[in-house]
């Protein structure tokens, strides 16, 4: 089994765990940054469309989860599991 296949299996298992725990509201994977279109408001009010991501950086968001949890500690516990499953850094951030 390839490294990518193992990672996908681990992410699928994490998704199933989130569903079973009743915390998962939404999950979404994103296409690579090269598939992005950036829409930039111009001073005259028009909008310029360009190919590629708005921010030119080596890091990018590959996907996200929306969870409904009791507190930040629980959110961070899920974030630790996500970092392990995704083999990547994870940011935990509350909604307004």
C-alpha positions as semicolon CSV with decimal commas, in nm:
position;residue;x (nm);y (nm);z (nm)
1;X;0,000;0,000;0,000
2;X;0,140;0,342;-0,097
3;X;0,196;0,622;0,154
4;X;-0,091;0,818;-0,005
5;X;-0,322;0,519;0,021
6;X;-0,236;0,472;0,389
7;X;-0,298;0,843;0,453
8;X;-0,636;0,829;0,274
9;X;-0,728;0,523;0,480
10;X;-0,635;0,705;0,802
11;X;-0,835;1,014;0,702
12;X;-1,136;0,796;0,616
13;X;-1,106;0,630;0,959
14;X;-1,088;0,972;1,128
15;X;-1,398;1,087;0,937
16;X;-1,583;0,775;1,050
17;X;-1,473;0,839;1,410
18;X;-1,597;1,199;1,392
19;X;-1,934;1,086;1,254
20;X;-1,965;0,817;1,524
21;X;-1,885;1,077;1,792
22;X;-2,151;1,310;1,648
23;X;-1,912;1,604;1,610
24;X;-1,868;1,630;1,233
25;X;-2,081;1,901;1,072
26;X;-1,901;1,930;0,737
27;X;-1,581;1,815;0,571
28;X;-1,434;1,924;0,241
29;X;-1,118;1,864;0,043
30;X;-0,983;2,135;-0,182
31;X;-0,826;2,107;-0,526
32;X;-0,456;2,207;-0,555
33;X;-0,374;2,581;-0,543
34;X;-0,293;2,580;-0,915
35;X;-0,664;2,522;-0,985
36;X;-0,761;2,841;-0,798
37;X;-0,893;3,162;-0,949
38;X;-0,830;3,482;-0,755
39;X;-1,075;3,770;-0,782
40;X;-0,914;4,099;-0,693
41;X;-1,119;4,414;-0,638
42;X;-0,963;4,709;-0,818
43;X;-0,967;5,074;-0,700
44;X;-1,225;5,159;-0,967
45;X;-1,462;4,890;-0,830
46;X;-1,404;4,640;-1,109
47;X;-1,286;4,288;-1,033
48;X;-0,978;4,138;-1,196
49;X;-0,967;3,758;-1,226
50;X;-0,628;3,587;-1,226
51;X;-0,519;3,224;-1,238
52;X;-0,373;3,072;-0,924
53;X;-0,398;3,137;-0,554
54;X;-0,435;3,483;-0,404
55;X;-0,142;3,429;-0,168
56;X;0,189;3,316;-0,313
57;X;0,316;3,079;-0,047
58;X;0,457;2,728;-0,022
59;X;0,185;2,631;0,225
60;X;-0,181;2,594;0,145
61;X;-0,507;2,463;0,287
62;X;-0,579;2,119;0,144
63;X;-0,913;2,069;0,314
64;X;-1,105;2,138;0,632
65;X;-1,347;2,004;0,887
66;X;-1,625;2,189;1,064
67;X;-1,686;2,026;1,401
68;X;-1,933;2,100;1,677
69;X;-1,752;2,036;2,004
70;X;-1,792;2,136;2,369
71;X;-1,474;2,341;2,403
72;X;-1,133;2,431;2,264
73;X;-0,964;2,136;2,436
74;X;-1,191;1,893;2,253
75;X;-1,129;2,078;1,925
76;X;-0,754;2,053;1,978
77;X;-0,782;1,680;2,055
78;X;-0,953;1,630;1,717
79;X;-0,690;1,855;1,559
80;X;-0,413;1,631;1,693
81;X;-0,585;1,329;1,537
82;X;-0,620;1,518;1,209
83;X;-0,251;1,613;1,207
84;X;-0,161;1,246;1,253
85;X;-0,403;1,122;0,985
86;X;-0,307;1,393;0,733
87;X;0,067;1,386;0,806
88;X;0,052;1,765;0,805
89;X;0,013;2,066;1,027
90;X;-0,341;2,146;1,134
91;X;-0,489;2,478;1,245
92;X;-0,777;2,479;1,494
93;X;-0,989;2,791;1,480
94;X;-1,333;2,873;1,623
95;X;-1,620;3,016;1,419
96;X;-1,765;3,354;1,511
